[in-house]
Amino acid sequence: MRLTICLCVLLLSGAAGFAAEVKPAWQVEWEKTVAAAEKEGQVTPYIFDQGPVTVEVVHAFERAFPKIKVNQFRGRCSDLGPRIIAERRAGKYLVDVFTGGKGTAHSTLYIGKTLEPIKPLLLLPEVVDESKWWQGRHKYVDPEGKYIFAFVGNGGGVNINYNKKLVNPKEFTSYWDLLQPKWKGKIVATDPRTRGMDTPVLFFYYNSKLGPEFMRRLYGEMDVTTARDYRQPVDWLATGKFSLCIPCVSDEMDSAMRQGLPVAQISTLKEGGTLTSSGGTLSFINQAPHPNAARVFINWLLSRAGQARVQKGRKDRPGTGSNSLRIDIPKNDVPEENLRTDGVEYFDGDDDRFSDRRPADKLLNEIFGKPGK
């Protein structure tokens, strides 16, 4: 009897031990990756400072993985992309991850052959499961569909910005209304050829209801004044020097409206809305100095916890949350203008078919003359 009991105990304890040792393959790989990342001790992301990966997002990652220090470098995409290329030409491989605008990720980093495929790095089941993402798929915005992962999908449109003392917004139901003779000489714009203006330029050029003819008439016939400084057009709009601004930098307009300046935006027009990643793309840099930490950072950022933090926006600026392409998290923190509406046909500003700015820039140079002239 005693022998039988001992054998049963041994069998049961052995079975329990075996069960405890068996883990899903992804979990084994994840634990190995985290351990290796903690040994590396740090990760270096280059981050678009006005994008959805806020300082608060980074701090949330550091709380989740306290043994991995984040050496973040923040700035404008127009500075970060060339910086990465310049570093590499100097033989310096300092950056692991880039998160920022699709334009820089594609035209500078992808074209410059500095990226590794990001898909093989995805490991957490909640990240890999495409049913958790909008339209049941991961969204990549590079031609090969594997290098530039878009995790934000802000619904909205290209805003017509106006001075509330000079413009009745009810006069605008279409972008074509900008061509009314009364607005000639009264429109200012951030020079559409500058970086950061990808969304309006591509929307106007490739939208079948607008196209090159609209751009030619707006910028060629309406005596539009342009400025390459992001703030200047908004200042001119607020002081009443101009009645309308298109395009204006959204961050500068948001700041002006928060200050109570007499400016506002028209965003619902019959040519439809846009869907944009708004600085919410993620890329893995090849020859990364901390590849395991980069993998942990990427998976966490794309997880429910990471994307929920992305949607909260900046702590000091309520209502600045971006709309994650994850559909398994609440959208309570997402501003109304960034919500996606069922049934609306969006012009996808990140679609590779509409990503080539060169024909639009050629047209703009014909209209305005070469930059600097």
Beta strands, then each sheet from edge to edge (+ up, - down):
strand 1: 42-43
strand 2: 45-48
strand 3: 69-70
strand 4: 73-75
strand 5: 97-100
strand 6: 115-116
strand 7: 139-140
strand 8: 149-150
strand 9: 154-156
strand 10: 160-163
strand 11: 187-190
strand 12: 225-227
strand 13: 244-245
strand 14: 263-266
strand 15: 273-276
strand 16: 281-285
strand 17: 346-348
sheet 1: 1+ 3+
sheet 2: 4+ 2+ 5+ 16- 6+
sheet 3: 4+ 2+ 5+ 16- 8+ 7-
sheet 4: 9+ 15- 17-
sheet 5: 12+ 11+ 13+ 10- 14+
end
